Amino acid sequence: MAASGNIGSTEREYVLLVSSDGYEFSILRSAAMISGTLRGMLSESSNFVEARQNRVELHGISGVLLEKVCEYLYYNLKHQNNPGTFPSFDVPPEMALELLVTADYLDGKV
């Protein structure tokens, strides 16, 4: 990162998501933008620190759950322009309720 705190265009292709237990996930910005909440935080027109640092700390989301969220964001990105049917996204039953609450918070396209 440059000393001024500005992030280069190559580095802005990815976003760092940090879980409540310190796990870090570097994902494509285009995948992160599927989430309305992340899109708002990372918007260059916002005054959020997340937009300047290209890093989002998600204090209420564990690493295991955030990993599944990242999988879903990539799954959604891969299939967003697919007019046909595509495979279902597998969610372990023990994670379903917690993932549903997290998806609601992140304003994900379900």
Backbone hydrogen bonds in HBPLUS format (Angstrom, degrees):
<---DONOR---> <-ACCEPTOR-->    atom                        ^
c    i                          cat <-CA-CA->   ^        H-A-AA   ^      H-
h    n   atom  resd res      DA  || num        DHA   H-A  angle D-A-AA Bond
n    s   type  num  typ     dist DA aas  dist angle  dist       angle   num
A0005-GLY N   A0002-ALA O   2.99 MM   3  5.52 161.0  2.03 115.2 121.4     1
A0012-ARG N   A0008-GLY O   3.07 MM   4  6.30 136.3  2.27 144.3 157.1     2
A0013-GLU N   A0010-THR O   3.24 MM   3  5.57 162.2  2.27 107.4 112.6     3
A0014-TYR N   A0011-GLU O   3.36 MM   3  5.98 160.8  2.40 112.5 116.9     4
A0029-ARG N   A0013-GLU O   2.76 MM  16  5.45 168.3  1.78 143.8 141.4     5
A0015-VAL N   A0027-ILE O   2.76 MM  12  5.44 155.7  1.81 158.2 166.5     6
A0027-ILE N   A0015-VAL O   2.90 MM  12  5.44 156.9  1.95 159.3 161.2     7
A0016-LEU N   A0054-ASN O   3.17 MM  38  6.45 168.7  2.19 143.0 146.5     8
A0056-VAL N   A0016-LEU O   2.81 MM  40  6.26 161.0  1.84 165.5 172.0     9
A0017-LEU N   A0025-PHE O   2.80 MM   8  5.09 169.8  1.81 148.0 150.8    10
A0025-PHE N   A0017-LEU O   2.78 MM   8  5.09 156.8  1.84 150.9 158.7    11
A0018-VAL N   A0056-VAL O   2.82 MM  38  6.10 161.6  1.85 161.5 161.1    12
A0058-LEU N   A0018-VAL O   2.76 MM  40  5.89 176.2  1.76 170.1 170.7    13
A0019-SER N   A0023-TYR O   2.81 MM   4  5.23 163.6  1.84 154.0 159.3    14
A0022-GLY N   A0019-SER O   3.11 MM   3  5.21 160.9  2.15 111.2 111.4    15
A0020-SER N   A0061-ILE O   2.79 MM  41  5.52 169.6  1.80 147.5 151.2    16
A0031-ALA N   A0028-LEU O   3.04 MM   3  5.27 129.5  2.30 102.1 115.0    17
A0032-ALA N   A0028-LEU O   3.07 MM   4  6.47 160.6  2.11 152.8 158.2    18
A0033-MET N   A0029-ARG O   2.91 MM   4  6.11 146.5  2.03 152.0 161.0    19
A0034-ILE N   A0031-ALA O   3.16 MM   3  5.65 164.7  2.19 113.3 117.8    20
A0035-SER N   A0032-ALA O   3.12 MM   3  5.93 153.5  2.19 121.1 126.0    21
A0039-ARG N   A0035-SER O   2.83 MM   4  5.96 159.6  1.88 151.4 158.2    22
A0036-GLY N   A0107-ASP O   3.07 MM  71  4.97 177.5  2.07 125.6 125.2    23
A0040-GLY N   A0036-GLY O   3.00 MM   4  6.15 155.1  2.06 142.3 148.0    24
A0037-THR N   A0106-LEU O   3.25 MM  69  4.93 170.3  2.26 122.6 122.9    25
A0041-MET N   A0037-THR O   3.05 MM   4  6.33 157.4  2.10 147.7 154.0    26
A0042-LEU N   A0038-LEU O   2.85 MM   4  5.97 150.9  1.93 152.2 159.9    27
A0043-SER N   A0039-ARG O   2.99 MM   4  5.82 116.2  2.41 139.8 152.1    28
A0046-SER N   A0043-SER O   2.99 MM   3  5.40 159.9  2.03 111.6 118.2    29
A0051-ALA N   A0048-PHE O   3.16 MM   3  5.53 133.1  2.39 104.2 114.7    30
A0053-GLN N   A0049-VAL O   2.88 MM   4  6.08 159.4  1.92 157.1 163.1    31
A0054-ASN N   A0050-GLU O   2.74 MM   4  5.39 128.6  2.00 138.0 148.8    32
A0061-ILE N   A0058-LEU O   3.20 MM   3  5.67 167.4  2.22 121.5 122.9    33
A0066-LEU N   A0062-SER O   2.82 MM   4  6.02 160.3  1.85 152.9 159.4    34
A0067-GLU N   A0063-GLY O   2.91 MM   4  6.02 149.6  2.00 145.0 152.4    35
A0068-LYS N   A0064-VAL O   3.35 MM   4  6.65 153.9  2.42 139.4 145.0    36
A0069-VAL N   A0065-LEU O   2.96 MM   4  6.30 151.5  2.04 147.4 156.2    37
A0070-CYS N   A0066-LEU O   2.88 MM   4  6.13 159.0  1.92 150.1 154.8    38
A0071-GLU N   A0067-GLU O   2.99 MM   4  6.29 155.4  2.05 145.7 152.6    39
A0072-TYR N   A0068-LYS O   2.95 MM   4  6.22 156.2  2.01 146.2 152.4    40
A0073-LEU N   A0069-VAL O   2.86 MM   4  6.18 155.3  1.92 151.9 159.0    41
A0074-TYR N   A0070-CYS O   3.05 MM   4  6.33 161.0  2.09 152.4 156.0    42
A0075-TYR N   A0071-GLU O   2.87 MM   4  6.08 155.9  1.93 147.3 155.3    43
A0076-ASN N   A0072-TYR O   2.77 MM   4  5.95 165.2  1.79 157.0 159.8    44
A0077-LEU N   A0073-LEU O   2.94 MM   4  6.11 156.7  1.99 142.0 148.9    45
A0078-LYS N   A0074-TYR O   2.88 MM   4  6.05 158.3  1.92 149.2 154.8    46
A0079-HIS N   A0075-TYR O   3.12 MM   4  6.34 148.1  2.22 145.2 153.2    47
A0080-GLN N   A0076-ASN O   2.84 MM   4  5.56 113.5  2.29 148.1 161.6    48
A0082-ASN N   A0079-HIS O   3.14 MM   3  5.11 166.0  2.16 111.7 113.7    49
A0095-MET N   A0092-PRO O   2.86 MM   3  5.39 156.2  1.92 119.7 127.7    50
A0096-ALA N   A0093-PRO O   3.28 MM   3  5.15 151.6  2.36  99.4 107.4    51
A0099-LEU N   A0095-MET O   2.88 MM   4  5.92 156.0  1.93 158.6 166.6    52
A0100-LEU N   A0096-ALA O   2.91 MM   4  6.08 149.3  2.01 146.9 155.2    53
A0101-VAL N   A0097-LEU O   3.08 MM   4  6.38 158.6  2.13 151.9 156.4    54
A0102-THR N   A0098-GLU O   3.02 MM   4  6.22 156.2  2.07 143.1 150.0    55
A0103-ALA N   A0099-LEU O   2.82 MM   4  5.98 155.5  1.88 147.2 153.9    56
A0104-ASP N   A0100-LEU O   3.02 MM   4  6.23 150.8  2.11 142.5 150.1    57
A0105-TYR N   A0101-VAL O   3.06 MM   4  6.37 156.7  2.12 145.6 151.5    58
A0106-LEU N   A0102-THR O   2.88 MM   4  6.11 159.0  1.92 152.2 158.2    59
A0107-ASP N   A0103-ALA O   2.93 MM   4  5.86 108.4  2.46 133.7 149.2    60
A0108-GLY N   A0103-ALA O   3.08 MM   5  5.26 167.0  2.10 147.2 151.4    61
A0107-ASP N   A0104-ASP O   3.24 MM   3  5.07 152.6  2.32  96.1 104.2    62
